[in-house]
């Protein structure tokens, strides 16, 4: 599970009781209410291979963390 969540930029919510399930659902709800979706269309489509993803939010010191997947593969044309 950890490999899948790291590769996709997701999060893992484990639980083993009713209470920890409720906590996981609460965390998931909090995450959904504070999420944004951005898209990107690469302008270097001739550069096949692995490309890292890095997202910065300038001017927002209150943003502690931006959750993304680590990168993407671009196939050769």
Phi and psi restraints in degrees (range 20) as a CNS / XPLOR table:
assign (resid 1 and name C) (resid 2 and name N)
       (resid 2 and name CA) (resid 2 and name C) 1.0 -61.4 20.0 2
assign (resid 2 and name N) (resid 2 and name CA)
       (resid 2 and name C) (resid 3 and name N) 1.0 -39.9 20.0 2
assign (resid 2 and name C) (resid 3 and name N)
       (resid 3 and name CA) (resid 3 and name C) 1.0 -63.4 20.0 2
assign (resid 3 and name N) (resid 3 and name CA)
       (resid 3 and name C) (resid 4 and name N) 1.0 -41.2 20.0 2
assign (resid 3 and name C) (resid 4 and name N)
       (resid 4 and name CA) (resid 4 and name C) 1.0 -66.0 20.0 2
assign (resid 4 and name N) (resid 4 and name CA)
       (resid 4 and name C) (resid 5 and name N) 1.0 -43.0 20.0 2
assign (resid 4 and name C) (resid 5 and name N)
       (resid 5 and name CA) (resid 5 and name C) 1.0 -68.5 20.0 2
assign (resid 5 and name N) (resid 5 and name CA)
       (resid 5 and name C) (resid 6 and name N) 1.0 -37.9 20.0 2
assign (resid 5 and name C) (resid 6 and name N)
       (resid 6 and name CA) (resid 6 and name C) 1.0 -66.9 20.0 2
assign (resid 6 and name N) (resid 6 and name CA)
       (resid 6 and name C) (resid 7 and name N) 1.0 -41.1 20.0 2
assign (resid 6 and name C) (resid 7 and name N)
       (resid 7 and name CA) (resid 7 and name C) 1.0 -68.9 20.0 2
assign (resid 7 and name N) (resid 7 and name CA)
       (resid 7 and name C) (resid 8 and name N) 1.0 -26.5 20.0 2
assign (resid 7 and name C) (resid 8 and name N)
       (resid 8 and name CA) (resid 8 and name C) 1.0 -105.2 20.0 2
assign (resid 8 and name N) (resid 8 and name CA)
       (resid 8 and name C) (resid 9 and name N) 1.0 -5.9 20.0 2
assign (resid 8 and name C) (resid 9 and name N)
       (resid 9 and name CA) (resid 9 and name C) 1.0 81.5 20.0 2
assign (resid 9 and name N) (resid 9 and name CA)
       (resid 9 and name C) (resid 10 and name N) 1.0 11.5 20.0 2
assign (resid 9 and name C) (resid 10 and name N)
       (resid 10 and name CA) (resid 10 and name C) 1.0 -83.9 20.0 2
assign (resid 10 and name N) (resid 10 and name CA)
       (resid 10 and name C) (resid 11 and name N) 1.0 -174.8 20.0 2
assign (resid 10 and name C) (resid 11 and name N)
       (resid 11 and name CA) (resid 11 and name C) 1.0 -127.0 20.0 2
assign (resid 11 and name N) (resid 11 and name CA)
       (resid 11 and name C) (resid 12 and name N) 1.0 152.9 20.0 2
assign (resid 11 and name C) (resid 12 and name N)
       (resid 12 and name CA) (resid 12 and name C) 1.0 -107.2 20.0 2
assign (resid 12 and name N) (resid 12 and name CA)
       (resid 12 and name C) (resid 13 and name N) 1.0 129.1 20.0 2
assign (resid 12 and name C) (resid 13 and name N)
       (resid 13 and name CA) (resid 13 and name C) 1.0 -118.2 20.0 2
assign (resid 13 and name N) (resid 13 and name CA)
       (resid 13 and name C) (resid 14 and name N) 1.0 105.7 20.0 2
assign (resid 13 and name C) (resid 14 and name N)
       (resid 14 and name CA) (resid 14 and name C) 1.0 -97.0 20.0 2
assign (resid 14 and name N) (resid 14 and name CA)
       (resid 14 and name C) (resid 15 and name N) 1.0 155.0 20.0 2
assign (resid 14 and name C) (resid 15 and name N)
       (resid 15 and name CA) (resid 15 and name C) 1.0 -155.1 20.0 2
assign (resid 15 and name N) (resid 15 and name CA)
       (resid 15 and name C) (resid 16 and name N) 1.0 153.7 20.0 2
assign (resid 15 and name C) (resid 16 and name N)
       (resid 16 and name CA) (resid 16 and name C) 1.0 -139.7 20.0 2
assign (resid 16 and name N) (resid 16 and name CA)
       (resid 16 and name C) (resid 17 and name N) 1.0 4.8 20.0 2
assign (resid 16 and name C) (resid 17 and name N)
       (resid 17 and name CA) (resid 17 and name C) 1.0 -151.5 20.0 2
assign (resid 17 and name N) (resid 17 and name CA)
       (resid 17 and name C) (resid 18 and name N) 1.0 170.3 20.0 2
assign (resid 17 and name C) (resid 18 and name N)
       (resid 18 and name CA) (resid 18 and name C) 1.0 -57.5 20.0 2
assign (resid 18 and name N) (resid 18 and name CA)
       (resid 18 and name C) (resid 19 and name N) 1.0 -43.4 20.0 2
assign (resid 18 and name C) (resid 19 and name N)
       (resid 19 and name CA) (resid 19 and name C) 1.0 -66.3 20.0 2
assign (resid 19 and name N) (resid 19 and name CA)
       (resid 19 and name C) (resid 20 and name N) 1.0 -44.4 20.0 2
assign (resid 19 and name C) (resid 20 and name N)
       (resid 20 and name CA) (resid 20 and name C) 1.0 -70.2 20.0 2
assign (resid 20 and name N) (resid 20 and name CA)
       (resid 20 and name C) (resid 21 and name N) 1.0 -28.4 20.0 2
assign (resid 20 and name C) (resid 21 and name N)
       (resid 21 and name CA) (resid 21 and name C) 1.0 -65.5 20.0 2
assign (resid 21 and name N) (resid 21 and name CA)
       (resid 21 and name C) (resid 22 and name N) 1.0 -44.6 20.0 2
assign (resid 21 and name C) (resid 22 and name N)
       (resid 22 and name CA) (resid 22 and name C) 1.0 -62.0 20.0 2
assign (resid 22 and name N) (resid 22 and name CA)
       (resid 22 and name C) (resid 23 and name N) 1.0 -39.9 20.0 2
assign (resid 22 and name C) (resid 23 and name N)
       (resid 23 and name CA) (resid 23 and name C) 1.0 -63.6 20.0 2
assign (resid 23 and name N) (resid 23 and name CA)
       (resid 23 and name C) (resid 24 and name N) 1.0 -41.8 20.0 2
assign (resid 23 and name C) (resid 24 and name N)
       (resid 24 and name CA) (resid 24 and name C) 1.0 -63.9 20.0 2
assign (resid 24 and name N) (resid 24 and name CA)
       (resid 24 and name C) (resid 25 and name N) 1.0 -40.8 20.0 2
assign (resid 24 and name C) (resid 25 and name N)
       (resid 25 and name CA) (resid 25 and name C) 1.0 -65.3 20.0 2
assign (resid 25 and name N) (resid 25 and name CA)
       (resid 25 and name C) (resid 26 and name N) 1.0 -39.7 20.0 2
assign (resid 25 and name C) (resid 26 and name N)
       (resid 26 and name CA) (resid 26 and name C) 1.0 -63.0 20.0 2
assign (resid 26 and name N) (resid 26 and name CA)
       (resid 26 and name C) (resid 27 and name N) 1.0 -45.5 20.0 2
assign (resid 26 and name C) (resid 27 and name N)
       (resid 27 and name CA) (resid 27 and name C) 1.0 -62.8 20.0 2
assign (resid 27 and name N) (resid 27 and name CA)
       (resid 27 and name C) (resid 28 and name N) 1.0 -40.9 20.0 2
assign (resid 27 and name C) (resid 28 and name N)
       (resid 28 and name CA) (resid 28 and name C) 1.0 -63.8 20.0 2
assign (resid 28 and name N) (resid 28 and name CA)
       (resid 28 and name C) (resid 29 and name N) 1.0 -42.9 20.0 2
assign (resid 28 and name C) (resid 29 and name N)
       (resid 29 and name CA) (resid 29 and name C) 1.0 -62.1 20.0 2
assign (resid 29 and name N) (resid 29 and name CA)
       (resid 29 and name C) (resid 30 and name N) 1.0 -43.0 20.0 2
assign (resid 29 and name C) (resid 30 and name N)
       (resid 30 and name CA) (resid 30 and name C) 1.0 -60.8 20.0 2
assign (resid 30 and name N) (resid 30 and name CA)
       (resid 30 and name C) (resid 31 and name N) 1.0 -41.6 20.0 2
assign (resid 30 and name C) (resid 31 and name N)
       (resid 31 and name CA) (resid 31 and name C) 1.0 -64.0 20.0 2
assign (resid 31 and name N) (resid 31 and name CA)
       (resid 31 and name C) (resid 32 and name N) 1.0 -43.5 20.0 2
assign (resid 31 and name C) (resid 32 and name N)
       (resid 32 and name CA) (resid 32 and name C) 1.0 -65.7 20.0 2
assign (resid 32 and name N) (resid 32 and name CA)
       (resid 32 and name C) (resid 33 and name N) 1.0 -35.1 20.0 2
assign (resid 32 and name C) (resid 33 and name N)
       (resid 33 and name CA) (resid 33 and name C) 1.0 -77.8 20.0 2
assign (resid 33 and name N) (resid 33 and name CA)
       (resid 33 and name C) (resid 34 and name N) 1.0 -11.2 20.0 2
assign (resid 33 and name C) (resid 34 and name N)
       (resid 34 and name CA) (resid 34 and name C) 1.0 -119.7 20.0 2
assign (resid 34 and name N) (resid 34 and name CA)
       (resid 34 and name C) (resid 35 and name N) 1.0 25.0 20.0 2
assign (resid 34 and name C) (resid 35 and name N)
       (resid 35 and name CA) (resid 35 and name C) 1.0 -105.0 20.0 2
assign (resid 35 and name N) (resid 35 and name CA)
       (resid 35 and name C) (resid 36 and name N) 1.0 149.0 20.0 2
assign (resid 35 and name C) (resid 36 and name N)
       (resid 36 and name CA) (resid 36 and name C) 1.0 -129.0 20.0 2
assign (resid 36 and name N) (resid 36 and name CA)
       (resid 36 and name C) (resid 37 and name N) 1.0 154.2 20.0 2
assign (resid 36 and name C) (resid 37 and name N)
       (resid 37 and name CA) (resid 37 and name C) 1.0 -115.8 20.0 2
assign (resid 37 and name N) (resid 37 and name CA)
       (resid 37 and name C) (resid 38 and name N) 1.0 127.7 20.0 2
assign (resid 37 and name C) (resid 38 and name N)
       (resid 38 and name CA) (resid 38 and name C) 1.0 -121.9 20.0 2
assign (resid 38 and name N) (resid 38 and name CA)
       (resid 38 and name C) (resid 39 and name N) 1.0 155.4 20.0 2
assign (resid 38 and name C) (resid 39 and name N)
       (resid 39 and name CA) (resid 39 and name C) 1.0 -126.6 20.0 2
assign (resid 39 and name N) (resid 39 and name CA)
       (resid 39 and name C) (resid 40 and name N) 1.0 162.9 20.0 2
assign (resid 39 and name C) (resid 40 and name N)
       (resid 40 and name CA) (resid 40 and name C) 1.0 -146.1 20.0 2
assign (resid 40 and name N) (resid 40 and name CA)
       (resid 40 and name C) (resid 41 and name N) 1.0 134.6 20.0 2
assign (resid 40 and name C) (resid 41 and name N)
       (resid 41 and name CA) (resid 41 and name C) 1.0 -119.8 20.0 2
assign (resid 41 and name N) (resid 41 and name CA)
       (resid 41 and name C) (resid 42 and name N) 1.0 110.3 20.0 2
assign (resid 41 and name C) (resid 42 and name N)
       (resid 42 and name CA) (resid 42 and name C) 1.0 -64.1 20.0 2
assign (resid 42 and name N) (resid 42 and name CA)
       (resid 42 and name C) (resid 43 and name N) 1.0 140.9 20.0 2
assign (resid 42 and name C) (resid 43 and name N)
       (resid 43 and name CA) (resid 43 and name C) 1.0 -98.8 20.0 2
assign (resid 43 and name N) (resid 43 and name CA)
       (resid 43 and name C) (resid 44 and name N) 1.0 1.7 20.0 2
assign (resid 43 and name C) (resid 44 and name N)
       (resid 44 and name CA) (resid 44 and name C) 1.0 -113.5 20.0 2
assign (resid 44 and name N) (resid 44 and name CA)
       (resid 44 and name C) (resid 45 and name N) 1.0 53.3 20.0 2
assign (resid 44 and name C) (resid 45 and name N)
       (resid 45 and name CA) (resid 45 and name C) 1.0 -68.7 20.0 2
assign (resid 45 and name N) (resid 45 and name CA)
       (resid 45 and name C) (resid 46 and name N) 1.0 -7.9 20.0 2
assign (resid 45 and name C) (resid 46 and name N)
       (resid 46 and name CA) (resid 46 and name C) 1.0 -87.4 20.0 2
assign (resid 46 and name N) (resid 46 and name CA)
       (resid 46 and name C) (resid 47 and name N) 1.0 -7.2 20.0 2
assign (resid 46 and name C) (resid 47 and name N)
       (resid 47 and name CA) (resid 47 and name C) 1.0 -97.7 20.0 2
assign (resid 47 and name N) (resid 47 and name CA)
       (resid 47 and name C) (resid 48 and name N) 1.0 84.5 20.0 2
assign (resid 47 and name C) (resid 48 and name N)
       (resid 48 and name CA) (resid 48 and name C) 1.0 -68.8 20.0 2
assign (resid 48 and name N) (resid 48 and name CA)
       (resid 48 and name C) (resid 49 and name N) 1.0 157.6 20.0 2
assign (resid 48 and name C) (resid 49 and name N)
       (resid 49 and name CA) (resid 49 and name C) 1.0 116.0 20.0 2
assign (resid 49 and name N) (resid 49 and name CA)
       (resid 49 and name C) (resid 50 and name N) 1.0 -163.4 20.0 2
assign (resid 49 and name C) (resid 50 and name N)
       (resid 50 and name CA) (resid 50 and name C) 1.0 -80.9 20.0 2
assign (resid 50 and name N) (resid 50 and name CA)
       (resid 50 and name C) (resid 51 and name N) 1.0 136.7 20.0 2
assign (resid 50 and name C) (resid 51 and name N)
       (resid 51 and name CA) (resid 51 and name C) 1.0 -130.0 20.0 2
assign (resid 51 and name N) (resid 51 and name CA)
       (resid 51 and name C) (resid 52 and name N) 1.0 123.5 20.0 2
assign (resid 51 and name C) (resid 52 and name N)
       (resid 52 and name CA) (resid 52 and name C) 1.0 -70.6 20.0 2
assign (resid 52 and name N) (resid 52 and name CA)
       (resid 52 and name C) (resid 53 and name N) 1.0 151.6 20.0 2
assign (resid 52 and name C) (resid 53 and name N)
       (resid 53 and name CA) (resid 53 and name C) 1.0 -112.0 20.0 2
assign (resid 53 and name N) (resid 53 and name CA)
       (resid 53 and name C) (resid 54 and name N) 1.0 129.5 20.0 2
assign (resid 53 and name C) (resid 54 and name N)
       (resid 54 and name CA) (resid 54 and name C) 1.0 -137.1 20.0 2
assign (resid 54 and name N) (resid 54 and name CA)
       (resid 54 and name C) (resid 55 and name N) 1.0 128.6 20.0 2
assign (resid 54 and name C) (resid 55 and name N)
       (resid 55 and name CA) (resid 55 and name C) 1.0 -121.8 20.0 2
assign (resid 55 and name N) (resid 55 and name CA)
       (resid 55 and name C) (resid 56 and name N) 1.0 123.2 20.0 2
assign (resid 55 and name C) (resid 56 and name N)
       (resid 56 and name CA) (resid 56 and name C) 1.0 -114.5 20.0 2
assign (resid 56 and name N) (resid 56 and name CA)
       (resid 56 and name C) (resid 57 and name N) 1.0 148.0 20.0 2
assign (resid 56 and name C) (resid 57 and name N)
       (resid 57 and name CA) (resid 57 and name C) 1.0 -119.7 20.0 2
assign (resid 57 and name N) (resid 57 and name CA)
       (resid 57 and name C) (resid 58 and name N) 1.0 89.8 20.0 2
assign (resid 57 and name C) (resid 58 and name N)
       (resid 58 and name CA) (resid 58 and name C) 1.0 -65.2 20.0 2
assign (resid 58 and name N) (resid 58 and name CA)
       (resid 58 and name C) (resid 59 and name N) 1.0 143.2 20.0 2
assign (resid 58 and name C) (resid 59 and name N)
       (resid 59 and name CA) (resid 59 and name C) 1.0 76.5 20.0 2
assign (resid 59 and name N) (resid 59 and name CA)
       (resid 59 and name C) (resid 60 and name N) 1.0 10.5 20.0 2
assign (resid 59 and name C) (resid 60 and name N)
       (resid 60 and name CA) (resid 60 and name C) 1.0 -126.5 20.0 2
assign (resid 60 and name N) (resid 60 and name CA)
       (resid 60 and name C) (resid 61 and name N) 1.0 81.1 20.0 2
assign (resid 60 and name C) (resid 61 and name N)
       (resid 61 and name CA) (resid 61 and name C) 1.0 -65.6 20.0 2
assign (resid 61 and name N) (resid 61 and name CA)
       (resid 61 and name C) (resid 62 and name N) 1.0 -20.9 20.0 2
assign (resid 61 and name C) (resid 62 and name N)
       (resid 62 and name CA) (resid 62 and name C) 1.0 -77.0 20.0 2
assign (resid 62 and name N) (resid 62 and name CA)
       (resid 62 and name C) (resid 63 and name N) 1.0 -12.8 20.0 2
assign (resid 62 and name C) (resid 63 and name N)
       (resid 63 and name CA) (resid 63 and name C) 1.0 -81.5 20.0 2
assign (resid 63 and name N) (resid 63 and name CA)
       (resid 63 and name C) (resid 64 and name N) 1.0 109.5 20.0 2
assign (resid 63 and name C) (resid 64 and name N)
       (resid 64 and name CA) (resid 64 and name C) 1.0 -82.1 20.0 2
assign (resid 64 and name N) (resid 64 and name CA)
       (resid 64 and name C) (resid 65 and name N) 1.0 -33.2 20.0 2
assign (resid 64 and name C) (resid 65 and name N)
       (resid 65 and name CA) (resid 65 and name C) 1.0 -158.0 20.0 2
assign (resid 65 and name N) (resid 65 and name CA)
       (resid 65 and name C) (resid 66 and name N) 1.0 141.6 20.0 2
assign (resid 65 and name C) (resid 66 and name N)
       (resid 66 and name CA) (resid 66 and name C) 1.0 -115.9 20.0 2
assign (resid 66 and name N) (resid 66 and name CA)
       (resid 66 and name C) (resid 67 and name N) 1.0 124.5 20.0 2
assign (resid 66 and name C) (resid 67 and name N)
       (resid 67 and name CA) (resid 67 and name C) 1.0 -96.1 20.0 2
assign (resid 67 and name N) (resid 67 and name CA)
       (resid 67 and name C) (resid 68 and name N) 1.0 120.0 20.0 2
assign (resid 67 and name C) (resid 68 and name N)
       (resid 68 and name CA) (resid 68 and name C) 1.0 -139.8 20.0 2
assign (resid 68 and name N) (resid 68 and name CA)
       (resid 68 and name C) (resid 69 and name N) 1.0 169.4 20.0 2
assign (resid 68 and name C) (resid 69 and name N)
       (resid 69 and name CA) (resid 69 and name C) 1.0 -78.3 20.0 2
assign (resid 69 and name N) (resid 69 and name CA)
       (resid 69 and name C) (resid 70 and name N) 1.0 161.1 20.0 2
assign (resid 69 and name C) (resid 70 and name N)
       (resid 70 and name CA) (resid 70 and name C) 1.0 -69.9 20.0 2
assign (resid 70 and name N) (resid 70 and name CA)
       (resid 70 and name C) (resid 71 and name N) 1.0 -24.7 20.0 2
assign (resid 70 and name C) (resid 71 and name N)
       (resid 71 and name CA) (resid 71 and name C) 1.0 174.1 20.0 2
assign (resid 71 and name N) (resid 71 and name CA)
       (resid 71 and name C) (resid 72 and name N) 1.0 -165.3 20.0 2
assign (resid 71 and name C) (resid 72 and name N)
       (resid 72 and name CA) (resid 72 and name C) 1.0 -150.7 20.0 2
assign (resid 72 and name N) (resid 72 and name CA)
       (resid 72 and name C) (resid 73 and name N) 1.0 156.3 20.0 2
assign (resid 72 and name C) (resid 73 and name N)
       (resid 73 and name CA) (resid 73 and name C) 1.0 -97.4 20.0 2
assign (resid 73 and name N) (resid 73 and name CA)
       (resid 73 and name C) (resid 74 and name N) 1.0 135.1 20.0 2
assign (resid 73 and name C) (resid 74 and name N)
       (resid 74 and name CA) (resid 74 and name C) 1.0 -115.0 20.0 2
assign (resid 74 and name N) (resid 74 and name CA)
       (resid 74 and name C) (resid 75 and name N) 1.0 119.7 20.0 2
assign (resid 74 and name C) (resid 75 and name N)
       (resid 75 and name CA) (resid 75 and name C) 1.0 -74.2 20.0 2
assign (resid 75 and name N) (resid 75 and name CA)
       (resid 75 and name C) (resid 76 and name N) 1.0 156.4 20.0 2
assign (resid 75 and name C) (resid 76 and name N)
       (resid 76 and name CA) (resid 76 and name C) 1.0 -72.0 20.0 2
assign (resid 76 and name N) (resid 76 and name CA)
       (resid 76 and name C) (resid 77 and name N) 1.0 148.8 20.0 2
